[in-house]
Structures are given as structure tokens and as C-alpha cells.
Amino acid sequence: MPENPEFSSISSLKKEKKTLFDPPQAAEPPQLLLSACLSCEGCLTDEETLSISQQSLDDLHRALALNKKCDVSKHKVLVASVCPQSLPFFAVKFGLDISEAARKLCGFLKSLGVQYVFDTTLAAGFSILESQREFVQRYRRRSHDSHALPMFTSSCPGWIRYAERVLGSLVTPHICTARSPQQVMGCLIKDYFCKQQKLSPGQLYHFVVAPCFDKKLEAVREEFYNSVLESRDVDCVLTSGQVFGLMAQEKVSVEELDSIPLDHILGESADTELLRHEGCGSEGFLEHVFKHAAKELFGLDVHKITYKTLRNRDFQEVSLERDGETLLQFAAVYGFRNIQTLVHRMKKGRLPYQLVEVLSCPGGCLSGRGQAESDEGRVDKPLVQHMEEAYTSLPVHLPELNPTIHTLYQDWLQGQDSPQSNALLHTGYRPGNHAHPPPPHMQW
């Protein structure tokens, strides 16, 4: 694969592929950090590497160039979906508040030839609601289903990759089946939106702006490809840093960009307010599921969650108590060093949690390597701090109260528990027979 600075992570992965899983040949094998890898277990097939390498700015340029040619049959409607954790990056880089930064980013993408720009908060709402529903179902069958609890969240592709390829059947039955916000958005665009626009999925090019490289790997999973229509739910993933770099290549200044409101999936033209879900730097699955379960299972209203820090700020837990009895105990575990601790406890039967929100990036999604990495290859902590401040400035809105979600559940999915809803909002995980033990020389 040709060297490309945009994909240095992928290139380094291929170079280290044998080192990660083959027995060390040298007397002193190199120490490898999982944080330096695109994917958690550090081993990509040639097919996966090829697929990911195609998710580049060059691929976007090709789609844009085809639309400028006379052959209308090859023209595509370009749609961009921006992750809410990417917007704080642009806010800090532009020196603007997050809402104005979103409008400037929209103006830039549309100046390139992108027709529609959405943010994925709506899709995250679906993912949260489906996770809440699944947790309650799992909790109620816990006495006769050994795989029901604990439930692990499913929104982080780095964690999913590690669980499938390294941990296998120990963990995969415990992973929530709700699709990640990115892949829910993919279905929403390639199914609902295409039908509304009277387009086939192949006539639409859908790319996502995300904070981390692992999202590229998620987009090429085989279950998110329709072989009949020859279309992926997400055609390409670009990191926030790649899009910002594109602005530099185009020699575009923020001041000269038009300020254009993001589009609405139902076609509403009003400049709707940007919102976020609970949780700092992530979609807040833990907080949403915790409050929902407290009410649904025990009739308790929880208005504020107090975290207890354990090993470090990336390993925290919350508890629901009544009359001295612990009813629920959840944990937030970020970063592979903490994930390793979590797995050790699970193997020893010492995991007291009913749900664990797992993210592969220390600090959560805002710290994704596609936007928070400095020139020296480390996390830019001041940048992350500013992004956190920008992100938490957005108002919180519960997905249960979002009228658009309720409309789409009926008009698009024919109800919350319909076959259509289960097919488009849920997925499965590969069998554990692909699992590999982590090599002894891997440094956590």
C-alpha cells in the first residue's frame, strides 16, 4: 500500500502485523503500545487494509469529480454526517462557539459540492434507546441466562474489534446488539433518506466525519454491506483532522466561509439547535441506561449521577442504592490498560457490574486519534480540554423526548419492536473462534 500521511496508522499496522501475533523471534522483542494502533488488536487482513485505504480524501475527490463530468449516470448525491464529538474540534480550531463552527463546517462541505450535511446526534438517540431497552430485557432474564449480564456497550469499534478477535466468546455474548450511532446513521441515510429522495442507495455517496480512525474499520464490516444493492451504509469515513487538513489544502479561511445551518433528516429548513446527550466526551450510554433502568426496574427517579473514581479518571463506577442495598452498579472503562483490568476481573468472576460503558480511547471519544493527536504523536491535552469545554456547553436533550425519533420509529421502522427496527438498528458479533490470545510482549 502506498505511503500516505493520512493513513500512517494503517501503514504501521501492516508493518507490525506479524510482531503482534507471531511468537517473538528476537531476543528482545519490541514493546508495542495498543494506543499506537488503528485497531485494538493490531492485525488487519489484506482485504481490510485495502478497504480502509480506499476511505481517503482521494475517494471523496473522485466522487466530487464524477459529479462535474457530463455522464449524468455516474453522478451521486453527496451526504456528510458529522459526529457530535467532531464538532468541538472544529470549534476550537476555528475559534468559534460550537454552533457557529458547525455552520461554518457545513458551509465548507457544501462549497465542495456536498448536497446535505447532517449531525449524528439523532442516530445516537436511536442507539441509546435501543441500548436502554436491551439492558432492561437482559436484566429481567439474568436468572436463567448466564450471558445476559454484564452488558457491554457497542458504540466503540476499537473495543468491538478487540472483543471479537482477542477475547472471543468470553465477551461477545455480553455486547449490546444495538448498532453504533455511525451505523444507525448509515441505515437512516441509505434506507429512509434514499426513499424520501427517490434514490437507490447506489446513487448516494455517504461519508462520515469522525474523531477516530477505528470508525473506518467499522464502516467496512461485512454486515454493513448490501451485496444485492452493492452499497455500504457508510461509503467513507474521514477523521476531523483529515477534513481540517482538506481546508488547508483548499486554502480556505474560516472568515470567507458561508455560515449554513445543518440539514434536518425530515427536511425541515429551520436552523435547529445543536444538542448533545449526557456524558462528557461520549454519547453518555452509561448515564442514559442507568437513569432509564432505575425508573423502569425500580421506580426510582435519578436526576444526577455521582461517579466514583477507582484506578484513574478513566475507570469510574456509579451505584444505585436503596435502604442500604445496592440495586445497580455500572462502570465506565476507557483505554486498553483499563480494559485489560476489566477483563482480568471478569475472568476471575469478580465483576460486580451489570453494565460497562467501554471505549478504547483514554478520555473518551473526544480524545480520538483522528483529532486529538499532536505532531509528536501524543494526545494534545490542552486541545482535549478545550474540546471538552465546548462539548459540555451544548444543552442536553433526552432522546425519549425527541419528536423526530418518535416520528421515524413509526414512519420508517413501523414501531419500536418491529422486525424492521430489529433488523436496521441491531447487529451481531463474530463467533469467538477467531480469538487470539494477546502476546506476552504486548505492552498495556
Secondary structure by P-SEA (a helix, b strand, c coil): cccccccaaaaaaaaacccccccccccccbbbbccccccccccccaaaaaaaaaccaaaaaaaaaaaaccccccccbbbbbbbaaaaaaaaaaacccaaaaaaaaaaaaaaacccbbbbaaaaaaaaaaaaaaaaaaaaaacccccccccbbbcccaaaaaaaaccccccccccccccccaaaaaaaaaacaaaaaaccccccbbbbbbccccaaaaaaacccccccccccccccccccaaaaaaaaaaaccccccccccccccccccccbbbbbbcccccccaaaaaaaaaaaaacccccccbbbbbbcccccccbbbbbccccccbbbbbbccaaaaaaaaaaaaacccccccccccccccccccccccccccccccaaaaaaaaaaaaacbbbbbccccaaaaaaaaccccccccaaaaaccccccccccccccccccccc
